[in-house]
């Protein structure tokens, strides 16, 4: 059977890797949209809107291809922690997360042939208290600089996570369980390895 192709409306290597591991042939096509948060917009609504808008832009260019898009944000209290702008900004974020429980929200949208479905997947993550030495050592790895909240759970920062309630792949940026469900809802064929175990 030929590999099932889809477009990932994101430049994220982690999302690409997850979809490839599921058996898809993935073409990355990042969407250029305004990612500014609207006044009073709840974090759940924010990630859902960005995932849907990214999908709409890319699907309009390739209407006959399945398109998967996603957006992830880290939320501490009422504050959304995006990607850090500098090493000092990253240090500030990690200090905020130290010893605290935060939420990681990922909006996912899947479309094919004019039909689109989406969801928001929610996780709770608790960090252990971090020393300044630990933060400095983590910054020196270069790992946190392109990631929401200034950390990557699949990397060295996994050592900081005292508790996770939710989906590990959701915190990475693409919840696999929910994504497969959305693919099925759109009638998109699954690779053989997935089709044998897909949720009905």
N, C-alpha and C positions, 0 to 999 in steps of 0.2 A: 504494500500500500504506500502511495506517495505521502510524504510528510504533509501535514495540514498547515497551511500558511496563514499567518495573521499579521496585522500591523500593530505595533506597540507605539502609542502616541506619547512617547517619553524617551528621553535619552538615558534613563537610569540603567546602569549595568546590572543592578540587583534585580530589577523587574525582568530584564531581558534574560538573566540567568535562570530565574524561577520558571518562566514560560518555556524556555529551552529544555529544562529538566523534565517538564511535563510532556515533552515530545513534540512541541510545536516548532515549526520553522518560522522564526521571528524576524520581521523587518522593522527596525527602529525608525520612527518618523516623528521627532519631537514637534509639538504644537506650539506656535508662537501666540500666546494670549496674554492679556493683562491679568496678573495674578494678585493685584491689590485687593485687600479685604474691604468689603463695603461697610458703611457705617452701621453699627448695631448687628452685624451679621454673626450668627452663632457659629462656632467652629464646625459643627456637623454640617450646617448649610454651606459653609465656605468650601470644605473639601468636596462636597457633592457637586457644587456648582462648577468648580474648576475641573473636576473629572469629566463632567458632561460637556463643558465648553471645549476642552481639549479634544474630546472624541468627535464633537460636531465638526470642528475645523478639519481634522484629518479625514473623517469619513466623507466629507464633501469632495475631497480630492480623489478618493478611492472608494466609490460607492459600492463596488462589488466585492470588497474584501472585508473580512471580519476585523474590527478595530477594538483594541483594549486600551483604556486610558485609566490613570489613577493619580491621586494627589494625597499626600500624607502630611499631617501636621502634628506637632507635639504641643500639648496644652497643659500648662501649670496654672491652676486656679482659673482665672479668666484670660490669661495671657497666652497667645500663640507664639511659640518659639520656632521661628523659621530656620533657614540655613544661616549659619553665622557669617558675618561680614568680615571678620578679622580674627586673628588668634586671641586677642583680648576679649572680643565678643564671645568667642567660644568658651573661654575661661569663665566668663560671667554666667553663661548658660549652665555650665557644669556645676558651678557653685550653687545656682538656684535649684538644680535637680538633686543635689547632694542630700541624702537622707529623706527625700520626699517621694510621694506617690504622684505620678503624672499620668495623663491619658495620651495615647497615640491613636489618632483617627485616620483612617484611610478610606477615601471615596474611590469607588471603582465603577467604571461605565464600560459596557460592551455593546457594540452595535453591528448590524449587518442588514443591508438592503432597506434602510429606512426605519428599521426597528431598533430601539435602544432601551436598555434596562440598566439600572444602577442601584448601588447600595452604599451604605457607610458602615464600616466595620470598626468597632471600638475596643481598645485594650487599656488595661491599667498596668503600669510598670512602677515598681518601687526600687529606687536606688539605695544602696548602702551609703553611709556617710563617706564622703571623699576627702582625703587630705590634699593639701596644696601640692605635695610631692606627687601624688597619684595623678592629679590633673595636669601638672607640668609634664610628667612622663607620657601621658596620653596625647597631649598636644604635640609632643616631639615625634609621634608616629605619623602625623599627617592624616590619620584616618577620619577625624571628625569634621573636616572643613567643608564637605559638600553634602552634609546630611542634616535633615531637620532635627532641631534640638541639640545639634553638635555631637551626636554619637551614633555609632552603628552597632546594633545589638548582635549582628552576626560576626562581629570582629572582636577586638580586644575589649570593647566596652561591655561585652557579655559578662565580664568579671564584676561589673558594677551592679548588675541586676539581682537584687535580693528576692524579688517576687514578680511574676508575670501572670496576669489573668487575661486570657484572650488567645490571640494567635501570634506565634513567633513570626510567621511570614507576613502577617499584617503589620507588625512593627517594622519589619524590613522594608515594607512599602507596597506589597501586593499579597493580600490574604488569599491563599491558594484555594481553600474550600469555597469561599464566596465567589471567587472568580470563575471556578468551574461551574458552579450553579448558574451564574449569569450567562456563560457560554451556552449551556444547555437550554436556558430560557429563550435564547435567540435562535435556537435550532442549529447551532454550529457543531459540526462533527468533531468528535474528540479523538485524539491519537489512541491507538489500540490499547496501550498500557493503561490509559485512563478510562476508556469505555468499559473495560471489564469491571471496574470498581466504582463507576460514577454513581452519585446519589440520584435516585429516581424520584 
